Amino acid sequence: MDARQRVALIRIAIISGAWALGEALVWQLAVAGLGLVVPALLAGAAFFATRDVSSFGGGDDATYWRGRRIDKDRWRN
């Protein structure tokens, strides 16, 4: 498993943990009307909080595409 896959697995674990925390809060506080809202908000917050982590090694300056090196000078005008 390479670093990008490991970061993706950690990110999905954090998002899933946030959803589970939301479910536990709703259950503990006994507010059935917010059964979907609270977990979704916490998971969404975790998703946005970890979005920079998921771009590990990425960015706008791509050097490789599909495992091949990109010749940047070829496409310049």
BAGUBA-268747 format. One record per residue: residue number from 1; residue in three letters; y, x, z of N, C-alpha, C in turn. Coordinates in pm, 1 decimal. Layout:
<recs>
<rec nr="NUM" rest="ALA" n_yy="Y" n_xx="X" n_zz="Z" ca_yy="Y" ca_xx="X" ca_zz="Z" c_yy="Y" c_xx="X" c_zz="Z"/>
...
</recs>
This chain:
<recs>
<rec nr="1" rest="MET" n_yy="-116.6" n_xx="85.0" n_zz="0.0" ca_yy="0.0" ca_xx="0.0" ca_zz="0.0" c_yy="123.5" c_xx="90.0" c_zz="0.0"/>
<rec nr="2" rest="ASP" n_yy="213.3" n_xx="63.0" n_zz="-94.1" ca_yy="332.8" ca_xx="145.4" ca_zz="-101.7" c_yy="442.2" c_xx="87.8" c_zz="-11.3"/>
<rec nr="3" rest="ALA" n_yy="553.6" n_xx="156.1" n_zz="-5.8" ca_yy="662.2" ca_xx="119.5" ca_zz="85.4" c_yy="723.4" c_xx="-15.4" c_zz="51.1"/>
<rec nr="4" rest="ARG" n_yy="735.3" n_xx="-46.6" n_zz="-75.9" ca_yy="794.8" ca_xx="-175.3" ca_zz="-116.7" c_yy="708.4" c_xx="-292.6" c_zz="-69.7"/>
<rec nr="5" rest="GLN" n_yy="577.6" n_xx="-280.9" n_zz="-81.8" ca_yy="488.0" ca_xx="-386.0" ca_zz="-36.0" c_yy="492.7" c_xx="-399.4" c_zz="116.0"/>
<rec nr="6" rest="ARG" n_yy="499.7" n_xx="-287.7" n_zz="185.0" ca_yy="506.4" ca_xx="-290.0" ca_zz="331.1" c_yy="633.7" c_xx="-358.7" c_zz="378.1"/>
<rec nr="7" rest="VAL" n_yy="745.6" n_xx="-329.7" n_zz="313.7" ca_yy="872.0" ca_xx="-393.6" ca_zz="349.1" c_yy="865.6" c_xx="-543.5" c_zz="321.0"/>
<rec nr="8" rest="ALA" n_yy="803.1" n_xx="-582.3" n_zz="211.4" ca_yy="789.9" ca_xx="-724.1" ca_zz="178.9" c_yy="702.8" c_xx="-795.9" c_zz="281.8"/>
<rec nr="9" rest="LEU" n_yy="596.6" n_xx="-731.8" n_zz="327.1" ca_yy="510.4" ca_xx="-793.0" ca_zz="428.7" c_yy="582.7" c_xx="-806.2" c_zz="562.3"/>
<rec nr="10" rest="ILE" n_yy="659.8" n_xx="-706.0" n_zz="598.1" ca_yy="737.0" ca_xx="-713.5" ca_zz="722.1" c_yy="840.6" c_xx="-823.9" c_zz="712.7"/>
<rec nr="11" rest="ARG" n_yy="903.3" n_xx="-835.7" n_zz="596.3" ca_yy="1004.3" ca_xx="-940.0" ca_zz="577.5" c_yy="943.4" c_xx="-1078.8" c_zz="588.6"/>
<rec nr="12" rest="ILE" n_yy="829.4" n_xx="-1103.0" n_zz="526.2" ca_yy="766.9" ca_xx="-1234.7" ca_zz="534.8" c_yy="718.0" c_xx="-1262.2" c_zz="676.3"/>
<rec nr="13" rest="ALA" n_yy="677.9" n_xx="-1158.5" n_zz="749.8" ca_yy="637.5" ca_xx="-1177.2" ca_zz="889.4" c_yy="757.6" c_xx="-1217.0" c_zz="975.1"/>
<rec nr="14" rest="ILE" n_yy="873.9" n_xx="-1157.3" n_zz="950.2" ca_yy="994.7" ca_xx="-1192.7" ca_zz="1024.4" c_yy="1035.7" c_xx="-1336.3" c_zz="994.6"/>
<rec nr="15" rest="ILE" n_yy="1031.5" n_xx="-1374.9" n_zz="868.1" ca_yy="1068.4" ca_xx="-1511.2" ca_zz="829.1" c_yy="970.3" c_xx="-1611.9" c_zz="889.0"/>
<rec nr="16" rest="SER" n_yy="841.6" n_xx="-1581.2" n_zz="885.5" ca_yy="741.4" ca_xx="-1670.4" ca_zz="943.9" c_yy="757.6" c_xx="-1680.6" c_zz="1095.1"/>
<rec nr="17" rest="GLY" n_yy="789.8" n_xx="-1569.5" n_zz="1158.0" ca_yy="814.4" ca_xx="-1570.7" ca_zz="1301.7" c_yy="935.3" c_xx="-1655.0" c_zz="1338.2"/>
<rec nr="18" rest="ALA" n_yy="1038.8" n_xx="-1650.9" n_zz="1256.1" ca_yy="1157.5" ca_xx="-1733.7" ca_zz="1279.8" c_yy="1122.3" c_xx="-1881.4" c_zz="1265.4"/>
<rec nr="19" rest="TRP" n_yy="1040.0" n_xx="-1914.7" n_zz="1166.5" ca_yy="997.2" ca_xx="-2053.8" ca_zz="1150.1" c_yy="917.0" c_xx="-2097.5" c_zz="1273.1"/>
<rec nr="20" rest="ALA" n_yy="824.9" n_xx="-2013.0" n_zz="1318.3" ca_yy="743.3" ca_xx="-2046.7" ca_zz="1435.2" c_yy="829.5" c_xx="-2061.8" c_zz="1560.3"/>
<rec nr="21" rest="LEU" n_yy="930.1" n_xx="-1977.4" n_zz="1574.3" ca_yy="1021.8" ca_xx="-1990.0" ca_zz="1687.2" c_yy="1095.7" c_xx="-2123.0" c_zz="1682.1"/>
<rec nr="22" rest="GLY" n_yy="1138.4" n_xx="-2164.0" n_zz="1564.1" ca_yy="1204.0" ca_xx="-2293.1" ca_zz="1548.1" c_yy="1111.6" c_xx="-2408.2" c_zz="1584.0"/>
<rec nr="23" rest="GLU" n_yy="986.3" n_xx="-2399.8" n_zz="1541.2" ca_yy="888.2" ca_xx="-2502.6" ca_zz="1576.2" c_yy="868.5" c_xx="-2508.4" c_zz="1727.7"/>
<rec nr="24" rest="ALA" n_yy="859.8" n_xx="-2392.4" n_zz="1791.4" ca_yy="840.7" ca_xx="-2388.8" ca_zz="1935.8" c_yy="962.2" c_xx="-2445.6" c_zz="2009.1"/>
<rec nr="25" rest="LEU" n_yy="1080.7" n_xx="-2417.0" n_zz="1961.2" ca_yy="1201.2" ca_xx="-2471.3" ca_zz="2024.5" c_yy="1206.6" c_xx="-2622.8" c_zz="2013.1"/>
<rec nr="26" rest="VAL" n_yy="1174.0" n_xx="-2674.7" n_zz="1896.1" ca_yy="1174.5" ca_xx="-2819.7" ca_zz="1876.2" c_yy="1071.3" c_xx="-2885.2" c_zz="1967.1"/>
<rec nr="27" rest="TRP" n_yy="954.4" n_xx="-2826.9" n_zz="1976.7" ca_yy="849.0" ca_xx="-2881.3" ca_zz="2061.5" c_yy="887.3" c_xx="-2874.0" c_zz="2209.4"/>
<rec nr="28" rest="GLN" n_yy="942.4" n_xx="-2759.9" n_zz="2251.6" ca_yy="978.9" ca_xx="-2740.3" ca_zz="2391.3" c_yy="1093.5" c_xx="-2831.9" c_zz="2433.7"/>
<rec nr="29" rest="LEU" n_yy="1190.7" n_xx="-2849.6" n_zz="2346.7" ca_yy="1305.8" ca_xx="-2933.1" ca_zz="2379.6" c_yy="1281.4" c_xx="-3081.0" c_zz="2351.7"/>
<rec nr="30" rest="ALA" n_yy="1169.1" n_xx="-3113.0" n_zz="2290.2" ca_yy="1127.6" ca_xx="-3250.1" ca_zz="2260.7" c_yy="1233.5" c_xx="-3326.7" c_zz="2180.8"/>
<rec nr="31" rest="VAL" n_yy="1280.9" n_xx="-3263.5" n_zz="2074.9" ca_yy="1375.9" ca_xx="-3329.2" ca_zz="1985.0" c_yy="1306.8" c_xx="-3348.5" c_zz="1849.9"/>
<rec nr="32" rest="ALA" n_yy="1233.6" n_xx="-3458.2" n_zz="1839.8" ca_yy="1151.1" ca_xx="-3482.2" ca_zz="1721.4" c_yy="1234.6" c_xx="-3502.5" c_zz="1595.5"/>
<rec nr="33" rest="GLY" n_yy="1357.4" n_xx="-3548.5" n_zz="1609.0" ca_yy="1440.9" ca_xx="-3572.3" ca_zz="1492.6" c_yy="1480.2" c_xx="-3444.4" c_zz="1419.7"/>
<rec nr="34" rest="LEU" n_yy="1471.1" n_xx="-3331.3" n_zz="1486.7" ca_yy="1507.2" ca_xx="-3202.8" ca_zz="1425.5" c_yy="1384.0" c_xx="-3119.6" c_zz="1392.1"/>
<rec nr="35" rest="GLY" n_yy="1270.9" n_xx="-3187.1" n_zz="1372.9" ca_yy="1143.2" ca_xx="-3118.9" ca_zz="1351.8" c_yy="1137.0" c_xx="-3029.2" c_zz="1230.7"/>
<rec nr="36" rest="LEU" n_yy="1216.4" n_xx="-3056.4" n_zz="1130.2" ca_yy="1215.9" ca_xx="-2973.3" ca_zz="1010.8" c_yy="1345.0" c_xx="-2892.4" c_zz="997.3"/>
<rec nr="37" rest="VAL" n_yy="1451.9" n_xx="-2942.8" n_zz="1055.7" ca_yy="1583.1" ca_xx="-2880.0" ca_zz="1037.3" c_yy="1593.1" c_xx="-2745.8" c_zz="1109.5"/>
<rec nr="38" rest="VAL" n_yy="1556.3" n_xx="-2742.4" n_zz="1236.9" ca_yy="1571.0" ca_xx="-2620.0" ca_zz="1316.6" c_yy="1484.5" c_xx="-2506.0" c_zz="1261.3"/>
<rec nr="39" rest="PRO" n_yy="1354.5" n_xx="-2527.6" n_zz="1235.3" ca_yy="1275.5" ca_xx="-2417.5" ca_zz="1178.6" c_yy="1327.8" c_xx="-2370.3" c_zz="1043.1"/>
<rec nr="40" rest="ALA" n_yy="1371.7" n_xx="-2464.7" n_zz="959.9" ca_yy="1422.4" ca_xx="-2426.3" ca_zz="827.6" c_yy="1551.1" c_xx="-2344.6" c_zz="839.9"/>
<rec nr="41" rest="LEU" n_yy="1637.6" n_xx="-2382.2" n_zz="932.5" ca_yy="1761.7" ca_xx="-2305.6" ca_zz="953.3" c_yy="1732.0" c_xx="-2164.3" c_zz="1003.9"/>
<rec nr="42" rest="LEU" n_yy="1640.6" n_xx="-2153.6" n_zz="1100.3" ca_yy="1607.1" ca_xx="-2020.4" ca_zz="1152.5" c_yy="1539.0" c_xx="-1933.5" c_zz="1046.4"/>
<rec nr="43" rest="ALA" n_yy="1448.9" n_xx="-1993.1" n_zz="968.3" ca_yy="1382.6" ca_xx="-1916.6" ca_zz="862.3" c_yy="1481.3" c_xx="-1877.2" c_zz="753.6"/>
<rec nr="44" rest="GLY" n_yy="1573.0" n_xx="-1967.1" n_zz="721.1" ca_yy="1676.0" ca_xx="-1933.6" ca_zz="622.3" c_yy="1767.0" c_xx="-1822.2" c_zz="671.4"/>
<rec nr="45" rest="ALA" n_yy="1802.5" n_xx="-1826.6" n_zz="798.8" ca_yy="1884.8" ca_xx="-1720.0" ca_zz="855.8" c_yy="1810.8" c_xx="-1586.3" c_zz="852.7"/>
<rec nr="46" rest="ALA" n_yy="1680.9" n_xx="-1588.8" n_zz="882.9" ca_yy="1601.0" ca_xx="-1466.1" ca_zz="876.8" c_yy="1589.6" c_xx="-1415.2" c_zz="734.1"/>
<rec nr="47" rest="PHE" n_yy="1577.2" n_xx="-1507.8" n_zz="639.4" ca_yy="1569.8" ca_xx="-1470.3" ca_zz="498.1" c_yy="1696.5" c_xx="-1396.4" c_zz="455.0"/>
<rec nr="48" rest="PHE" n_yy="1813.1" n_xx="-1452.6" n_zz="489.6" ca_yy="1938.6" ca_xx="-1389.7" ca_zz="450.1" c_yy="1967.3" c_xx="-1263.3" c_zz="530.1"/>
<rec nr="49" rest="ALA" n_yy="1921.5" n_xx="-1257.6" n_zz="654.0" ca_yy="1943.6" ca_xx="-1138.7" ca_zz="735.4" c_yy="1861.4" c_xx="-1020.0" c_zz="684.7"/>
<rec nr="50" rest="THR" n_yy="1748.7" n_xx="-1046.9" n_zz="620.7" ca_yy="1661.6" ca_xx="-939.0" ca_zz="573.3" c_yy="1670.4" c_xx="-916.9" c_zz="423.0"/>
<rec nr="51" rest="ARG" n_yy="1765.0" n_xx="-978.7" n_zz="354.1" ca_yy="1769.8" ca_xx="-965.8" ca_zz="207.8" c_yy="1802.5" c_xx="-824.3" c_zz="162.7"/>
<rec nr="52" rest="ASP" n_yy="1882.0" n_xx="-748.9" n_zz="236.5" ca_yy="1912.1" ca_xx="-611.2" ca_zz="197.7" c_yy="1792.4" c_xx="-520.6" c_zz="217.6"/>
<rec nr="53" rest="VAL" n_yy="1709.3" n_xx="-553.8" n_zz="313.5" ca_yy="1590.2" ca_xx="-474.2" ca_zz="339.8" c_yy="1491.6" c_xx="-486.5" c_zz="224.5"/>
<rec nr="54" rest="SER" n_yy="1485.8" n_xx="-603.8" n_zz="161.8" ca_yy="1388.3" ca_xx="-624.9" ca_zz="55.4" c_yy="1422.7" c_xx="-548.7" c_zz="-71.7"/>
<rec nr="55" rest="SER" n_yy="1545.7" n_xx="-505.0" n_zz="-85.3" ca_yy="1583.2" ca_xx="-429.4" ca_zz="-204.6" c_yy="1563.3" c_xx="-279.8" c_zz="-181.4"/>
<rec nr="56" rest="PHE" n_yy="1458.8" n_xx="-246.3" n_zz="-110.4" ca_yy="1425.6" ca_xx="-107.9" ca_zz="-78.7" c_yy="1406.4" c_xx="-28.3" c_zz="-207.1"/>
<rec nr="57" rest="GLY" n_yy="1489.6" n_xx="70.4" n_zz="-227.0" ca_yy="1478.6" ca_xx="153.3" ca_zz="-344.9" c_yy="1532.9" c_xx="89.4" c_zz="-470.4"/>
<rec nr="58" rest="GLY" n_yy="1589.0" n_xx="-28.7" n_zz="-459.4" ca_yy="1638.4" ca_xx="-98.5" ca_zz="-576.7" c_yy="1787.0" c_xx="-80.1" c_zz="-593.7"/>
<rec nr="59" rest="GLY" n_yy="1848.2" n_xx="-174.2" n_zz="-654.0" ca_yy="1990.9" ca_xx="-168.2" ca_zz="-676.2" c_yy="2022.5" c_xx="-190.5" c_zz="-822.8"/>
<rec nr="60" rest="ASP" n_yy="2148.3" n_xx="-178.0" n_zz="-857.5" ca_yy="2189.9" ca_xx="-199.8" ca_zz="-995.4" c_yy="2155.1" c_xx="-82.5" c_zz="-1086.6"/>
<rec nr="61" rest="ASP" n_yy="2143.1" n_xx="34.1" n_zz="-1031.3" ca_yy="2115.7" ca_xx="153.1" ca_zz="-1110.4" c_yy="1964.4" c_xx="175.1" c_zz="-1120.5"/>
<rec nr="62" rest="ALA" n_yy="1898.4" n_xx="95.0" n_zz="-1203.6" ca_yy="1753.5" ca_xx="105.0" ca_zz="-1218.0" c_yy="1718.1" c_xx="226.6" c_zz="-1302.3"/>
<rec nr="63" rest="THR" n_yy="1629.1" n_xx="307.0" n_zz="-1250.7" ca_yy="1584.4" ca_xx="424.8" ca_zz="-1323.7" c_yy="1451.2" c_xx="398.3" c_zz="-1392.8"/>
<rec nr="64" rest="TYR" n_yy="1370.4" n_xx="309.9" n_zz="-1334.9" ca_yy="1239.7" ca_xx="279.6" ca_zz="-1390.2" c_yy="1227.0" c_xx="130.1" c_zz="-1413.7"/>
<rec nr="65" rest="TRP" n_yy="1154.2" n_xx="95.3" n_zz="-1517.3" ca_yy="1122.6" ca_xx="-43.3" ca_zz="-1545.7" c_yy="980.0" c_xx="-48.5" c_zz="-1596.1"/>
<rec nr="66" rest="ARG" n_yy="898.6" n_xx="-124.6" n_zz="-1528.6" ca_yy="755.9" ca_xx="-134.0" ca_zz="-1559.5" c_yy="688.4" c_xx="2.8" c_zz="-1561.0"/>
<rec nr="67" rest="GLY" n_yy="728.1" n_xx="87.4" n_zz="-1470.1" ca_yy="665.2" ca_xx="216.8" ca_zz="-1456.9" c_yy="711.5" c_xx="321.7" c_zz="-1556.0"/>
<rec nr="68" rest="ARG" n_yy="802.6" n_xx="285.8" n_zz="-1646.1" ca_yy="852.6" ca_xx="381.4" ca_zz="-1745.1" c_yy="996.2" c_xx="418.0" c_zz="-1713.9"/>
<rec nr="69" rest="ARG" n_yy="1031.5" n_xx="540.4" n_zz="-1741.1" ca_yy="1167.3" ca_xx="587.2" ca_zz="-1718.9" c_yy="1259.7" c_xx="527.1" c_zz="-1825.0"/>
<rec nr="70" rest="ILE" n_yy="1377.3" n_xx="483.3" n_zz="-1782.8" ca_yy="1474.9" ca_xx="422.3" ca_zz="-1873.1" c_yy="1566.0" c_xx="530.0" c_zz="-1928.2"/>
<rec nr="71" rest="ASP" n_yy="1581.1" n_xx="530.3" n_zz="-2059.7" ca_yy="1673.6" ca_xx="623.2" ca_zz="-2124.2" c_yy="1810.7" c_xx="554.3" c_zz="-2128.3"/>
<rec nr="72" rest="LYS" n_yy="1898.1" n_xx="589.4" n_zz="-2035.2" ca_yy="2026.8" ca_xx="520.5" ca_zz="-2021.3" c_yy="2119.9" c_xx="549.1" c_zz="-2138.3"/>
<rec nr="73" rest="ASP" n_yy="2110.7" n_xx="664.0" n_zz="-2197.8" ca_yy="2199.9" ca_xx="699.7" ca_zz="-2308.0" c_yy="2166.8" c_xx="624.2" c_zz="-2436.6"/>
<rec nr="74" rest="ARG" n_yy="2046.4" n_xx="575.8" n_zz="-2447.6" ca_yy="2004.8" ca_xx="506.2" ca_zz="-2569.5" c_yy="2083.2" c_xx="376.8" c_zz="-2589.9"/>
<rec nr="75" rest="TRP" n_yy="2120.0" n_xx="309.0" n_zz="-2484.4" ca_yy="2182.3" ca_xx="177.8" ca_zz="-2495.8" c_yy="2333.9" c_xx="182.1" c_zz="-2483.2"/>
<rec nr="76" rest="ARG" n_yy="2391.8" n_xx="297.9" n_zz="-2472.2" ca_yy="2539.1" ca_xx="307.4" ca_zz="-2463.3" c_yy="2600.8" c_xx="298.6" c_zz="-2600.6"/>
<rec nr="77" rest="ASN" n_yy="2716.2" n_xx="238.8" n_zz="-2606.7" ca_yy="2787.0" ca_xx="225.1" ca_zz="-2736.0" c_yy="2875.0" c_xx="341.5" c_zz="-2764.2"/>
</recs>
